[in-house]
Structure formats: C-alpha cells, structure tokens
Amino acid sequence: MAHRADVIRLTGVRARGFHGVFAHERRDGQDFVVDVAMSVDLSRAGASDDLRHTVHYGEVAADVVAVVEGEPYDLVESVAERIAAVVLARPLVETVEVTVHKPQAPVGVPFGDVEVVVRRTKDVPVVIALGANLERDGEAPGGTLRQAVRHLHRTRGLRAVRVSRLYVTAPVGGDLVEGQPDYVNAVAVARTSLAPASLLARLHRIEADHGRTREVRWGARTLDLDLVQYGDPRHDNDLRSTDPELLLPHPRAHERAFVLVPWLDVDPEATLRTGDDVTAVADLIPLLQDQAVHELEGQR
C-alpha cells in the first residue's frame, strides 16, 4: 500500500453484473464479490471524530455496486480498473487495492474462485505558491525559496516538480503589510500521490523548518507555502473545498499577480477555477496591471 499504515478495508461487497466474453454471461449475468482496501491518513479523523475527515465506506460500497451493476465489460480486469478509478477520485484516498472475485466464472474445471487484484496510487496535478520576505539566519528570501524548492523535490509523495523563476512583489493584504519588505515569490507545479490535507501538512512542516510562525495573519514571514490548486479544472477533477483548514482552490489566487505571473511562467497553459468558471491564467493577469511583479535580479 502507501507510505502510511492507515487502511480502511471493505470486503465482500456483492452485486450482480453482466461482465464476460461469453454470450450467456452477458445474457444471464452472475454474482461478483469485491474487496476494497484504501490507504487513508486517519490521524485527523481520529482526533476530530468528524466524518468529513475520513472516507464514508457506505458510499464506497454504493460506488462498487454501481460499477458492477452498470456498463458490462468483457474483462474482470476492466471492472477492477473502473472501481479503482472511482475510489481514487475520493480526495482522502491515496492508494487503493481492489480485488474482484468471479466465483461463477466459466473456467471449465472444478475451482474455488477467480480473483483479479489491481493496486493503484493517486497521481494528481497540484500548484504550490511560494513566498518569503524575511531573512533567516543570514539567508535572503530568495535563498530561502531555493531551499524550499529543494525540500519539495525531496518530499515523498511529490514528483515531477517544476518551478518558476523568482519574482519580486510588494506585500499584499491587510493593514499589517505597511512597512514590510518586498516579497520574493515563485510557483511550483507538481504531481502528488498525497491527499490534500496530507500534502498541506507537509508544506507546513517545510515552513516550520524555515522558521515560519503563524501568530499574525498578513504578517511578514520567512517562508509561505500555499496549496493553490489540487487537480485540473480543465478536466473537472479539481478539488473544491470550503473547509476553513483546506480552502481550494485558493480563494484569492485569481486576485494576486504574485501568484499568477510565476504560475504562467512555469505553465503557459495554466487554468484556474474562479467561481463557476474555468479561466486561463493568461487572461487573468491583464486584469491585475496595478500589481507590479518583477523578476529577481541575478537569479540566473
């Protein structure tokens, strides 16, 4: 399974389907039995006792039945693959193992069971905004961002990390930004096998390793890592969350040139969900011409 030991197992889900390569299988149908094991970080649910922080296994069971009773496939392998895809679409599931039993398979000899097992891991595009405007241990903000990027490359569960150039921008936010030094910003795009809350927890640990504290909102900081987007709105598989601890997409990203300019730099095809619309980042930037964004001198 995945990097954590937390697993939810659902076994013995039974439903009648019409899958198989023979005409009588498509005509008469037969019973299928499905087991699902989901790798999920359950620490948050264990602490909160809140159903929102875990996987509703009753809903997973209903999804399994819907696949088995739905579109017929020639192969059990295709049934298992479809179930795995449906389960992995749940944000908290990081890895899934699906076993589909076909106990009435037309094998032609005495047998006990036929089962197909598939194991699949989440692989989701993500966007991470980086920013800093305070020195730490003599390290300038640009150096801190470069260190943070190295941490991202080493973070288990992140892969294919690509990072923009560094940009300098004036502080944006409430009254507390007055008098703060300019920020250095960048954006990283990557793919992750982590659930959103797990990824965010890792970003917070990187911040803490670089001296980030959270006493004052809008305050100056040694490092800020924001999860801007999880999934791809072009394919309508991006996560939309109103959980105060996990707001997605980032509710102010579309208003911030210091996010959009470096994002476009690293991904010219970038899109962002704004309300009910999906908008190209390139179309949002001209609306923010009052926000000056400059490349950091001497970075390359």
C-alpha positions as CSV (number, residue, x, y, z in Angstrom):
1,M,0.0,0.0,0.0
2,A,1.1,3.6,0.5
3,H,3.6,5.3,2.9
4,R,1.2,5.2,5.8
5,A,-0.2,2.2,7.7
6,D,-3.7,3.6,8.0
7,V,-6.1,1.4,5.9
8,I,-9.9,1.1,5.5
9,R,-10.9,-2.3,4.3
10,L,-14.3,-3.1,2.8
11,T,-14.7,-6.7,2.0
12,G,-17.4,-8.9,0.5
13,V,-19.4,-6.4,-1.4
14,R,-21.7,-8.5,-3.6
15,A,-23.6,-7.4,-6.7
16,R,-24.9,-9.0,-9.9
17,G,-23.2,-8.0,-13.2
18,F,-23.2,-8.9,-16.8
19,H,-19.4,-9.0,-17.5
20,G,-17.7,-11.6,-19.6
21,V,-16.7,-12.6,-23.1
22,F,-19.4,-15.3,-23.5
23,A,-22.9,-14.6,-24.7
24,H,-24.5,-16.4,-21.7
25,E,-22.6,-14.2,-19.3
26,R,-23.9,-11.1,-20.9
27,R,-27.4,-12.5,-21.1
28,D,-27.8,-14.2,-17.7
29,G,-25.3,-12.3,-15.5
30,Q,-23.6,-13.7,-12.4
31,D,-22.6,-12.6,-8.9
32,F,-19.3,-10.7,-8.4
33,V,-17.8,-10.1,-5.0
34,V,-15.5,-7.1,-4.4
35,D,-12.9,-6.2,-1.7
36,V,-11.5,-2.7,-1.4
37,A,-8.6,-1.6,0.7
38,M,-7.9,2.2,0.9
39,S,-4.8,3.8,2.2
40,V,-6.0,6.9,4.1
41,D,-4.4,9.2,6.6
42,L,-6.8,8.7,9.5
43,S,-5.0,10.8,12.1
44,R,-7.2,13.8,11.5
45,A,-10.4,11.8,11.8
46,G,-9.2,10.1,14.9
47,A,-8.6,13.4,16.6
48,S,-11.7,15.2,15.3
49,D,-14.3,12.4,15.4
50,D,-15.6,14.0,12.2
51,L,-16.9,12.0,9.3
52,R,-15.6,14.7,6.9
53,H,-12.1,13.7,7.8
54,T,-12.4,10.1,6.7
55,V,-13.8,8.0,3.9
56,H,-17.5,7.1,4.0
57,Y,-17.3,3.4,3.4
58,G,-21.1,3.2,2.8
59,E,-20.7,5.5,-0.2
60,V,-17.7,3.5,-1.4
61,A,-19.8,0.3,-1.2
62,A,-22.6,2.0,-3.3
63,D,-20.0,3.1,-5.8
64,V,-18.7,-0.5,-6.1
65,V,-22.2,-1.8,-6.7
66,A,-22.9,0.8,-9.3
67,V,-19.9,-0.2,-11.3
68,V,-20.6,-4.0,-11.0
69,E,-24.3,-3.5,-12.0
70,G,-23.5,-0.9,-14.6
71,E,-21.9,-1.0,-18.1
72,P,-20.8,-4.5,-19.0
73,Y,-17.2,-5.3,-19.7
74,D,-15.5,-8.3,-21.3
75,L,-12.8,-8.5,-18.7
76,V,-12.9,-8.6,-14.9
77,E,-9.7,-6.5,-15.2
78,S,-11.7,-3.7,-16.6
79,V,-14.3,-3.9,-13.8
80,A,-11.5,-3.7,-11.2
81,E,-9.8,-0.8,-13.0
82,R,-13.1,1.2,-13.1
83,I,-13.7,0.6,-9.4
84,A,-10.2,1.7,-8.6
85,A,-10.6,4.9,-10.5
86,V,-13.9,5.7,-8.8
87,V,-12.4,5.1,-5.3
88,L,-9.2,7.1,-6.1
89,A,-11.3,10.0,-7.1
90,R,-12.2,10.5,-3.4
91,P,-9.8,13.2,-2.1
92,L,-8.7,11.4,1.0
93,V,-7.8,8.1,-0.7
94,E,-4.1,7.9,-1.6
95,T,-3.8,4.2,-2.7
96,V,-6.4,1.6,-3.4
97,E,-6.3,-2.2,-3.8
98,V,-9.3,-3.7,-5.5
99,T,-10.0,-7.4,-5.6
100,V,-12.8,-8.6,-7.8
101,H,-13.9,-12.2,-7.3
102,K,-15.8,-14.1,-10.0
103,P,-16.8,-17.3,-8.3
104,Q,-19.1,-18.5,-11.1
105,A,-16.5,-17.9,-13.9
106,P,-16.8,-20.4,-16.8
107,V,-13.4,-22.0,-16.1
108,G,-14.2,-25.5,-17.4
109,V,-12.7,-27.4,-14.5
110,P,-13.5,-27.5,-10.7
111,F,-12.2,-24.4,-8.9
112,G,-12.7,-22.4,-5.8
113,D,-12.6,-18.8,-7.0
114,V,-11.2,-16.5,-9.6
115,E,-10.0,-13.1,-8.5
116,V,-8.3,-10.1,-10.1
117,V,-6.3,-7.7,-8.0
118,V,-5.3,-4.2,-9.0
119,R,-3.3,-1.7,-7.0
120,R,-3.4,2.0,-8.0
121,T,-2.0,5.1,-6.5
122,K,-3.3,8.7,-6.8
123,D,-1.5,10.9,-9.3
124,V,-2.9,14.4,-9.2
125,P,-1.5,17.7,-10.5
126,V,-1.0,20.4,-7.9
127,V,0.0,24.1,-7.8
128,I,2.0,25.4,-4.9
129,A,2.8,29.1,-4.3
130,L,6.0,30.1,-2.5
131,G,6.8,33.4,-0.9
132,A,9.2,35.0,1.7
133,N,10.1,38.5,2.8
134,L,12.3,38.0,5.9
135,E,15.9,36.9,6.2
136,R,16.6,33.9,8.3
137,D,20.0,33.0,9.7
138,G,21.5,35.4,7.3
139,E,19.7,33.8,4.3
140,A,17.9,36.2,2.0
141,P,14.3,35.4,1.0
142,G,15.4,34.3,-2.5
143,G,17.8,31.8,-0.9
144,T,15.1,30.5,1.4
145,L,12.8,29.9,-1.6
146,R,15.6,27.9,-3.3
147,Q,16.0,25.8,-0.1
148,A,12.2,25.2,0.0
149,V,12.3,24.1,-3.6
150,R,14.9,21.5,-2.7
151,H,12.6,20.3,0.1
152,L,9.8,20.0,-2.4
153,H,11.9,17.8,-4.7
154,R,12.7,15.6,-1.7
155,T,9.1,15.4,-0.4
156,R,7.8,11.9,-0.5
157,G,4.6,11.8,-2.5
158,L,5.5,14.7,-4.8
159,R,7.0,14.1,-8.2
160,A,7.7,16.0,-11.5
161,V,8.3,19.2,-9.6
162,R,8.8,22.2,-11.8
163,V,9.4,25.7,-10.5
164,S,9.1,29.2,-12.0
165,R,11.7,31.9,-11.9
166,L,11.8,34.1,-8.8
167,Y,9.8,37.3,-8.8
168,V,9.8,40.4,-6.5
169,T,6.4,41.9,-5.5
170,A,5.1,44.4,-2.9
171,P,3.3,43.0,0.1
172,V,-0.5,42.5,-0.4
173,G,-3.1,42.1,2.3
174,G,-4.4,43.9,5.4
175,D,-3.1,46.9,7.3
176,L,-0.2,44.9,8.7
177,V,1.6,44.8,5.3
178,E,2.5,48.5,5.6
179,G,6.3,48.9,6.0
180,Q,7.0,45.3,5.3
181,P,9.9,44.5,2.9
182,D,9.1,43.2,-0.6
183,Y,8.4,39.6,-1.2
184,V,10.2,37.1,-3.3
185,N,7.7,34.7,-4.9
186,A,7.6,31.6,-7.1
187,V,5.2,28.9,-8.1
188,A,5.8,25.2,-8.3
189,V,3.7,22.7,-10.3
190,A,4.0,19.0,-9.5
191,R,2.1,15.8,-9.3
192,T,1.2,14.1,-6.0
193,S,0.0,10.8,-4.6
194,L,-0.9,12.6,-1.3
195,A,-4.3,13.5,-0.2
196,P,-4.8,17.3,0.0
197,A,-4.6,17.5,3.8
198,S,-1.5,15.3,3.9
199,L,0.2,17.5,1.3
200,L,-0.7,20.6,3.2
201,A,0.7,19.2,6.4
202,R,4.0,18.5,4.6
203,L,4.1,22.1,3.3
204,H,3.5,23.4,6.8
205,R,6.4,21.2,8.0
206,I,8.7,22.8,5.4
207,E,7.6,26.2,6.5
208,A,8.3,25.4,10.1
209,D,11.7,24.1,9.2
210,H,12.4,27.6,7.9
211,G,11.2,29.4,10.9
212,R,7.7,30.2,9.9
213,T,5.3,31.2,12.7
214,R,1.6,31.9,12.4
215,E,0.8,34.3,15.2
216,V,-0.2,37.2,12.9
217,R,-2.2,37.0,9.7
218,W,-0.8,39.0,6.8
219,G,2.4,39.3,8.9
220,A,5.9,39.2,7.4
221,R,7.3,35.7,7.1
222,T,10.4,33.7,6.5
223,L,8.5,31.3,4.2
224,D,5.0,30.8,3.0
225,L,3.8,27.7,1.0
226,D,0.2,27.8,-0.2
227,L,-1.6,25.0,-1.9
228,V,-3.3,26.9,-4.7
229,Q,-5.0,24.1,-6.7
230,Y,-5.4,20.4,-6.4
231,G,-6.5,18.6,-9.6
232,D,-7.2,20.0,-13.1
233,P,-10.2,22.2,-13.6
234,R,-9.9,21.6,-17.4
235,H,-11.0,18.0,-16.7
236,D,-13.4,19.0,-13.9
237,N,-11.5,16.9,-11.4
238,D,-10.1,19.7,-9.3
239,L,-11.0,19.7,-5.6
240,R,-13.4,22.4,-4.4
241,S,-13.3,22.7,-0.6
242,T,-14.8,25.2,1.8
243,D,-13.2,23.6,4.8
244,P,-11.6,26.5,6.6
245,E,-8.5,24.4,7.1
246,L,-8.3,23.5,3.4
247,L,-9.8,26.1,1.1
248,L,-9.5,25.0,-2.5
249,P,-8.9,26.4,-5.0
250,H,-7.1,29.2,-3.1
251,P,-9.8,31.8,-2.7
252,R,-7.6,34.8,-3.5
253,A,-5.2,33.3,-6.1
254,H,-7.1,34.9,-9.0
255,E,-6.6,38.4,-7.5
256,R,-2.8,38.1,-6.9
257,A,-0.4,38.8,-9.7
258,F,2.5,37.4,-7.5
259,V,0.8,34.0,-7.9
260,L,-0.4,34.2,-11.4
261,V,2.7,35.6,-13.1
262,P,5.1,32.9,-11.9
263,W,2.4,30.3,-12.4
264,L,2.1,31.3,-16.1
265,D,5.9,31.3,-16.3
266,V,6.2,27.6,-15.2
267,D,2.9,26.5,-17.0
268,P,1.8,28.6,-20.1
269,E,-1.4,26.5,-20.3
270,A,-2.3,27.1,-16.6
271,T,-6.0,27.5,-15.8
272,L,-7.8,28.4,-12.5
273,R,-11.3,27.9,-11.3
274,T,-12.9,31.2,-10.4
275,G,-16.4,30.7,-9.1
276,D,-18.3,28.5,-11.6
277,D,-15.9,29.4,-14.5
278,V,-12.5,28.0,-15.5
279,T,-10.3,30.7,-16.7
280,A,-6.8,30.7,-18.4
281,V,-4.3,32.4,-16.1
282,A,-3.0,34.3,-19.1
283,D,-6.4,36.0,-19.3
284,L,-6.4,36.9,-15.6
285,I,-3.1,38.7,-15.4
286,P,-4.1,41.7,-17.6
287,L,-6.8,42.5,-15.0
288,L,-4.1,43.0,-12.3
289,Q,-1.8,45.5,-14.0
290,D,-1.8,47.7,-10.9
291,Q,0.2,45.0,-9.1
292,A,3.9,45.3,-10.1
293,V,5.8,42.0,-10.5
294,H,9.5,42.0,-11.5
295,E,11.9,39.2,-11.9
296,L,14.5,38.9,-9.2
297,E,17.8,40.2,-10.5
298,G,20.8,37.9,-10.7
299,Q,18.8,34.7,-10.2
300,R,20.3,33.0,-13.3
